[in-house]
Amino acid sequence: MEVHLWKGNESVEVGIEGTVGTITLQRPFRRNSMDQNLVEGVRKSLLCFADDQKISALVLRGAEPGFCAGSDLKYISEMDIRQISRFEQECGDLGRLIGFIDKPVIAAVEGFAIGGGFTLATCCDLVVSSTDAKWSLPEVPIGWLTPWGISSIINRVGLVEARRLCFGLDSLDGNEARRLGLVDYVTDPGKTTEYATALARRIGELPGPAVKATKRFFSTYAMEKSETMDFEANRLFCENATSSDAQKTFDRFRQPKQARHDV
C-alpha cells in the first residue's frame, strides 16, 4: 500500500490502494478510542483525500481489536466540563465532515463500534460490519445522553428506533444491526476491510460526477438538521456530565493525584 502525502500521526494511519484511500484508527492500546490526536488525524486525512483527484472513495477502519470504542474516558475525565464539551463538539464536527466531503466514505467495522464509534460509523455513506461485531450505545447507562451523531442514527433507523438504541438497553451484533438498517453489508469476521475496499473500487468505476451528485443530493437532506441536533445533544450531555452518576463514571477513569503528578 502506497503511503499518502499526509502520513498521519501516532493515532491515524493513511494509505492508497489504486483509487481507494484508507484511514485506519491506530490506538489499539485504548481500543481505538477518540482523543484529540485521533480526531484531528482523521479530520486532516479526510480533507487531504477530498483534495486528491486520484481518489474516488474512502475506507474508514480501526486497527485490531476493533473499529472504535468512542471517546476515551480516561482522556476526557481529566478535563473540566467546558473542555469536554468542546472535545465532543469537535467529534460531532468530524462526523458531519464525513457527510460534507464529496467522496463516499465506507466504514469497515470489526470487533466493536461503541458509543462515539457507533455514531462515527453511521455517519459514513456505507457501513460494512462483521457478523460478530458488537454495536452498542452505553452512554445513558453510564450517566449521559449520546453527545453527537444522533441524527445519523435517526437517518438510518428512524426516530423511535433511534430513541430505543440511545437508551442503551441492548447491544447488537452485525446481523441485527443490518436488520435494523444501521449496517448496509455484513461479512465474515476478518473480511470487512476487504469487502469495503471492493465496494470502494466499484464506486471508482462509476461516472465520477454522478457519484458526487448523488452524495451531495442525499447529504443535503440527511445533514439538514444535524448541526442543530448535535448542538442540543451536546448541551444536554454537559448537563448530564455534572450529575453524580456521570461523575462516578469519570472517577473510575481518573488517575490518582500522585499518578498524575508523576506523569
Secondary structure, 3 states (H helix, E strand, C coil): CECCCCCCECCEEEEEECCEEEEEECCHHHCCCECHHHHHHHHHHHHHHHCCCCCCEEEEEECCCCCECCECHHHHCCCCHHHHHHHHHHHHHHHHHHHHCCCCEEEEECCEEECHHHHHHHCCCEEEEECCCEEECCHHHHCCCCCCCHHHHHHHHCHHHHHHHHCCCCCECHHHHHHHCCCCEEECCCCHHHHHHHHHHHHHCCCHHHHHHHHHHHHHHHCCCHHHHHHHHHHHHHHHHCCHHHHHHHHHHCCCHHHHHHC
